[in-house]
């Protein structure tokens, strides 16, 4: 699968981002107990079957739910925790400071920063298990200051990194500068939005009516007016706001999520031991497609990509053997989804899909 990206070299840097309130921090870390329900944690523990002294990489620490479950299920485990969100990174540092049953090494950065962040460690064939829990965390949706949720009025930001990266544009910056055709393509591909052209035109035309779109509610209301206040249902037949796909597309673009996920799966193959396990939890079809293609060995992004195949190129038997050998062995025949009991306890888990595989070579 091929992805595209947009570069915004002249975006203004936001001077000051709204900081999280102390009440929010207490909500997610009171006496070091996180009020967060990790998605499909029972399935994750069953598949990993953690043993004493094993090494794990939680590539999306968030509020630390999965890391805590791994720590409580084994003795003397070593867990590297990665998150690009400084708030989540602070939570990981606090957890590491009070953990007695194992070792936690917090890392701050994106998936693509991992080779640099772990430069002092022999990364190749290092981990027994790697977990990738995609998308936004619950605490990011719950903080209106972050601008991820269309149900909470806040600044139109959507940057998972907050102010950590100096030149990263926010959703507001992008909507103030992107041209109509590019925006329509973003909405169509990243949001799978059928009315992408109509919404893109409304957003661009809005620039001539007022200075800019500043808040999540302003964007949601504009999309509603462009689409005629139509009611929608998602793929699971749930009631869905008409602007949901627009928000998804912008969030993916702002954070370059699909390219980062593609890198994450590649890195996982490099970093896992032979026989090590990779678990991914995705929440929409674009993420799941990337993971599925990798785990089913359908990733042809190099010379073997069919679109650019070279009929004149000769492959010797060894080259053919390398191309045909499988890198992953699927643990489950079909994708796993949350149980009805979990969905009742945690409605946000409804669209989750879990895939797991063992590294073969």
C-alpha positions in Angstrom: 0.0 0.0 0.0 1.4 3.4 -0.9 0.8 6.5 1.2 1.3 10.1 0.4 2.3 13.1 2.6 2.1 16.8 2.4 4.9 19.2 3.4 4.1 22.6 4.9 7.4 24.5 5.0 6.0 27.9 5.8 3.6 27.1 8.6 3.6 29.5 11.6 4.7 28.1 14.9 2.0 28.3 17.6 3.4 30.4 20.4 1.8 28.7 23.3 -0.3 25.6 23.6 -2.9 25.1 26.4 -1.4 23.0 29.1 -3.2 20.1 30.7 -5.0 21.0 33.9 -4.0 19.4 37.2 -7.4 17.9 37.5 -6.8 16.0 34.2 -3.4 14.8 35.5 -5.1 13.5 38.7 -7.7 11.7 36.6 -5.1 9.6 34.8 -2.6 9.3 37.7 -4.0 9.4 41.2 -1.6 7.8 43.7 0.0 6.3 40.6 -3.1 4.3 39.8 -4.3 5.0 36.3 -8.0 5.1 35.7 -7.7 3.7 32.2 -9.0 0.5 30.6 -6.6 -0.9 28.0 -8.3 -2.4 25.0 -8.3 -6.2 24.7 -5.8 -6.6 27.5 -6.9 -10.2 28.3 -6.2 -11.2 24.7 -2.8 -9.4 24.7 -1.7 -11.3 27.9 -2.9 -14.6 26.6 -0.9 -14.2 23.3 2.3 -12.8 24.9 2.2 -15.3 27.8 4.9 -13.3 29.5 7.7 -15.2 31.2 10.0 -14.1 33.9 12.9 -11.8 32.7 11.5 -11.3 29.2 11.9 -8.0 27.3 8.9 -6.1 25.8 8.4 -2.9 23.9 5.1 -1.0 24.3 5.2 1.3 21.3 2.1 3.3 22.4 2.3 3.7 26.2 -0.6 6.2 26.5 -1.9 5.9 30.1 0.1 2.7 30.7 -2.7 0.2 30.9 -1.0 -2.5 28.9 2.4 -2.0 30.5 0.9 -2.4 33.9 -0.8 -5.6 32.9 2.5 -7.0 31.6 4.3 -6.1 34.8 1.6 -7.7 37.0 1.8 -10.9 34.9 5.5 -11.7 35.2 8.5 -11.2 37.4 11.5 -9.0 36.5 10.2 -8.1 33.1 12.0 -5.3 31.2 9.6 -3.0 29.3 10.6 -0.1 27.0 7.7 2.3 26.8 7.4 4.7 23.8 5.0 7.6 23.3 5.2 10.8 21.3 3.0 12.6 23.7 5.0 14.4 26.5 2.1 14.0 28.9 2.1 10.2 28.4 5.9 10.3 28.7 5.6 11.9 32.1 3.2 9.2 33.2 5.7 6.6 32.1 8.5 8.2 34.2 6.2 8.3 37.2 5.4 4.6 36.7 9.1 3.7 36.3 9.9 5.5 39.6 7.5 3.3 41.6 7.8 0.0 39.8 9.5 -2.7 41.9 8.5 -5.8 39.9 10.5 -5.2 36.8 12.2 -2.4 34.9 10.6 0.3 32.8 12.6 2.5 30.4 10.5 5.4 29.1 11.2 6.8 25.7 9.8 10.0 24.2 9.3 10.1 20.4 7.6 8.8 17.3 7.9 5.3 15.9 10.4 6.6 13.4 12.6 7.9 16.2 13.1 4.5 17.7 16.5 3.7 16.0 17.9 6.9 17.4 16.3 6.6 20.8 17.7 3.0 21.2 21.1 3.7 19.7 22.8 2.5 22.8 21.1 -0.8 22.7 21.6 -3.7 20.4 18.2 -3.4 18.8 18.3 -6.3 16.4 16.6 -9.5 17.8 16.3 -7.8 21.2 12.6 -8.1 22.3 10.4 -11.1 23.1 7.2 -9.1 22.4 6.2 -5.8 20.9 2.8 -4.2 21.2 1.4 -1.5 18.8 -1.9 0.0 20.0 -2.8 2.4 17.3 -4.6 5.7 17.2 -5.4 8.3 19.9 -5.5 7.3 23.6 -8.6 7.9 25.7 -6.9 10.7 27.6 -6.2 12.5 24.4 -9.8 12.4 23.4 -10.9 13.4 26.9 -8.7 16.6 27.0 -10.6 19.2 25.0 -7.4 21.3 24.9 -5.9 18.7 22.5 -8.5 19.2 19.8 -9.0 15.6 18.9 -12.7 15.2 19.9 -15.5 16.9 17.9 -17.8 16.5 20.9 -15.7 18.8 23.1 -15.0 22.4 22.0 -11.3 23.1 22.0 -8.5 24.6 19.9 -8.1 22.9 16.5 -4.8 21.3 17.3 -4.6 17.5 17.0 -0.8 17.2 17.4 0.1 14.2 19.5 3.5 15.7 20.1 2.0 19.0 21.4 4.8 21.7 21.2 7.6 19.2 21.2 8.3 19.5 17.5 9.0 23.1 16.5 7.9 22.9 12.9 4.9 20.6 13.1 1.7 22.3 11.9 -1.5 21.9 13.8 -4.9 21.1 12.1 -5.7 24.8 12.3 -2.4 25.7 10.4 -3.1 23.1 7.7 -6.7 24.2 7.1 -5.5 27.8 6.8 -2.9 27.0 4.1 -3.8 23.8 2.2 -5.3 24.1 -1.3 -8.7 22.7 -2.1 -7.6 19.8 -4.3 -5.1 18.6 -1.8 -7.6 18.9 1.1 -10.2 16.9 -0.9 -7.6 14.2 -1.5 -6.7 14.1 2.2 -10.3 13.7 3.2 -11.0 11.1 0.6 -8.0 8.9 1.2 -7.3 9.4 5.0 -10.9 9.8 6.0 -12.6 7.7 3.3 -15.1 10.6 3.0 -17.5 10.4 0.1 -18.3 14.1 0.2 -14.6 15.1 0.3 -14.8 17.7 -2.5 -17.9 19.4 -1.0 -16.3 19.7 2.4 -13.0 20.9 1.0 -14.7 23.6 -1.0 -16.6 24.8 2.1 -13.5 25.0 4.2 -11.5 26.9 1.6 -14.4 29.3 0.9 -14.8 29.9 4.6 -11.4 31.7 4.5 -13.0 34.5 2.7 -15.8 34.9 5.3 -13.7 35.0 8.5 -10.1 34.7 9.4 -9.7 31.0 10.2 -11.2 27.9 11.7 -10.0 28.0 15.3 -12.0 25.4 17.3 -13.3 21.9 16.9 -16.9 23.0 17.1 -16.4 25.6 14.3 -15.0 22.9 12.0 -17.8 20.4 13.0 -20.5 22.9 12.3 -19.0 23.9 9.0 -18.9 20.3 7.9 -22.5 19.8 9.0 -23.6 22.8 7.0 -21.7 21.6 3.9 -23.2 18.1 4.1 -26.7 19.2 4.8 -26.9 18.0 8.5 -27.3 14.5 7.2 -27.3 11.6 9.7 -24.8 8.8 9.3 -23.8 5.4 10.6 -20.4 3.9 10.6 -19.3 0.4 9.5 -20.5 -1.0 12.7 -24.0 0.6 12.2 -23.4 3.1 15.0 -24.7 6.6 14.9 -21.8 8.8 13.7 -21.4 12.6 13.4 -21.1 13.8 9.9 -17.7 15.4 10.7 -16.1 12.2 12.1 -14.3 11.2 9.0 -13.0 14.8 8.5 -11.5 14.8 12.0 -9.9 11.4 11.3 -8.4 12.5 8.1 -6.9 15.7 9.6 -5.5 13.8 12.6 -3.8 11.2 10.4 -2.3 14.0 8.3 -1.1 16.1 11.2 0.6 13.2 12.9 1.6 11.3 9.7 0.1 8.2 11.3 0.0 5.8 8.4 3.6 6.2 7.5 4.6 6.0 11.1 2.6 2.7 11.5 4.3 1.3 8.4 7.7 2.1 9.9 6.6 0.6 13.3 5.8 -2.8 11.8 9.1 -2.8 9.9 11.0 -1.9 13.0 9.2 -4.6 15.0 10.4 -7.2 12.6 14.0 -6.0 13.0 13.8 -5.7 16.8 12.0 -9.0 17.7 13.9 -12.1 18.4 13.2 -15.1 16.2 10.1 -16.5 17.7 9.2 -13.2 19.2 5.6 -12.0 19.0 4.1 -8.8 17.5 0.6 -7.7 18.6 -1.2 -4.8 16.8 -4.5 -3.2 17.8 -6.0 -1.1 15.1 -9.2 1.0 15.0 -10.0 1.7 11.3 -9.5 0.0 8.0 -6.5 2.1 6.9 -4.5 1.0 9.9 -5.6 -2.6 9.7 -4.8 -2.8 6.0 -1.2 -1.8 6.6 -0.7 -4.3 9.3 -2.4 -7.1 7.4 -0.3 -6.5 4.3 2.9 -6.8 6.4 1.9 -9.8 8.4 0.6 -11.6 5.3 3.9 -10.8 3.5 2.1 -8.6 0.9 4.4 -5.6 1.3 6.0 -5.0 -2.1 7.4 -1.6 -1.6 10.8 -2.4 -3.2 11.8 -3.9 -6.5 9.1 -6.5 -6.4 6.2 -4.0 -6.4 4.0 -5.0 -9.3 3.4 -1.4 -10.5 7.1 -1.0 -11.3 8.1 -4.6 -12.2 11.1 -4.9 -14.5 10.7 -7.6 -17.1 14.3 -7.4 -18.0 15.6 -8.0 -14.5 16.9 -11.5 -13.8 16.5 -13.1 -10.4 18.7 -16.0 -9.4 17.2 -18.8 -7.4 18.5 -17.4 -4.1 16.7 -14.0 -4.8 13.5 -15.8 -5.5 13.8 -17.9 -2.3 14.3 -14.8 -0.2 11.3 -13.1 -1.7 9.1 -16.1 -1.2 10.1 -16.9 2.4 7.6 -15.8 4.9 8.7 -13.4 7.6 5.6 -13.8 9.9 3.4 -16.6 11.1 -0.1 -15.5 12.1 -1.0 -16.7 15.6 -4.8 -16.4 14.9 -6.4 -17.5 11.7 -8.8 -14.5 11.8 -8.6 -11.1 13.3 -9.8 -10.8 16.9 -12.4 -8.3 18.1 -13.5 -7.3 21.6 -16.1 -9.4 23.4 -19.5 -8.1 24.1 -18.6 -7.9 27.8 -15.6 -5.7 27.0 -17.6 -3.4 24.7 -20.2 -2.9 27.4 -17.5 -2.0 29.9 -15.5 0.1 27.4 -17.5 1.3 24.4 -14.4 2.9 22.8 -13.1 -0.6 22.1 -15.9 -1.5 19.7 -14.0 -0.9 16.5 -10.7 -2.6 17.7 -9.1 -5.3 15.6 -6.2 -7.4 17.1 -3.7 -9.1 14.9 -0.8 -11.1 16.2 2.1 -12.9 14.6 5.4 -14.7 15.3 8.6 -13.6 13.7 10.0 -16.5 11.6 13.2 -15.0 10.2 
